[in-house]
Amino acid sequence: MPTVLAALHRELGEELLRYPVAEMARPKVWINEQDSSVGRVHLGLVFALTWNFTELPMPRAGEGLKGIGFMNPADITEEAGFEAWSVLAARALESFT
């Protein structure tokens, strides 16, 4: 699991200015989507982290999250325009909340 946690830590650092300790992450579900060209060559692991800061999460400048912000999983599954992986991850997280 150290390699997976290192990858999670790297991804969090690329996307967010501040983030919880990756070692506190709880793996929830694998994503194996075969309908898109990206999905056919990638395997995903969805983690859940508890946000234990008083301020809201802040994306790094230039990241795609900057324009979208953070949303509840239910809002992602109901809104058109999200890629398949985002919808699958949101559905998985809905089932665990």
C-alpha positions in Angstrom: 0.0 0.0 0.0 2.9 2.5 0.4 3.0 3.0 -3.4 -0.7 3.8 -3.5 -0.4 6.2 -0.6 2.6 7.9 -2.3 0.5 8.4 -5.4 -2.4 9.7 -3.4 -0.1 12.1 -1.6 1.3 13.3 -5.0 -2.2 13.8 -6.4 -3.5 15.7 -3.4 -0.4 18.0 -3.5 -0.9 18.7 -7.2 -4.6 19.7 -6.7 -4.9 21.3 -3.3 -3.1 24.0 -1.3 -3.7 22.1 1.9 -4.9 18.5 2.5 -5.3 15.9 5.2 -2.6 13.4 5.8 -2.8 10.8 3.0 -2.1 7.9 5.5 -5.5 8.7 7.0 -7.3 7.9 3.7 -9.7 5.1 3.5 -9.9 3.2 0.2 -13.5 2.8 -0.9 -13.8 1.3 -4.3 -11.9 0.4 -7.5 -13.0 2.0 -10.8 -12.5 -0.1 -13.9 -14.4 1.6 -16.7 -14.0 0.2 -20.2 -16.3 2.5 -22.2 -13.8 5.3 -22.9 -10.3 5.4 -24.3 -9.0 6.7 -21.0 -10.9 4.1 -19.0 -9.6 1.2 -21.1 -6.0 2.0 -20.1 -6.5 3.2 -16.5 -7.6 1.6 -13.2 -8.7 3.9 -10.4 -8.9 3.6 -6.6 -11.3 6.0 -4.8 -10.3 7.2 -1.3 -12.3 9.0 1.3 -10.6 11.6 3.6 -12.0 13.5 6.5 -11.6 17.2 6.0 -10.4 18.3 9.4 -9.6 21.9 8.8 -11.8 24.9 9.5 -11.3 26.5 6.1 -12.8 25.1 2.9 -10.6 23.1 0.5 -8.7 25.4 -1.9 -7.5 24.2 -5.3 -4.1 25.3 -6.6 -4.2 28.0 -9.2 -4.4 26.7 -12.7 -6.1 23.4 -11.7 -9.5 22.4 -13.1 -11.0 22.3 -9.7 -10.5 26.1 -9.4 -13.4 26.7 -11.8 -15.7 24.0 -10.5 -15.1 24.0 -6.8 -16.1 21.1 -4.6 -19.5 19.4 -4.9 -21.5 16.8 -3.0 -21.4 13.4 -4.8 -25.2 13.6 -5.4 -24.7 16.9 -7.3 -22.1 15.3 -9.5 -24.2 12.3 -10.4 -27.2 14.5 -11.3 -25.3 17.1 -13.4 -24.5 16.5 -17.0 -21.0 17.1 -18.4 -18.9 15.2 -15.9 -16.6 12.5 -17.2 -17.5 8.8 -16.5 -14.8 8.5 -13.8 -16.1 11.4 -11.9 -19.7 10.0 -12.0 -18.5 6.5 -10.9 -16.4 7.9 -8.1 -19.3 10.1 -6.9 -21.7 7.1 -7.0 -19.3 5.1 -5.0 -18.9 7.8 -2.4 -22.7 8.2 -2.1 -23.0 4.6 -1.1 -20.6 5.1 1.7 -21.9 8.3 3.3 
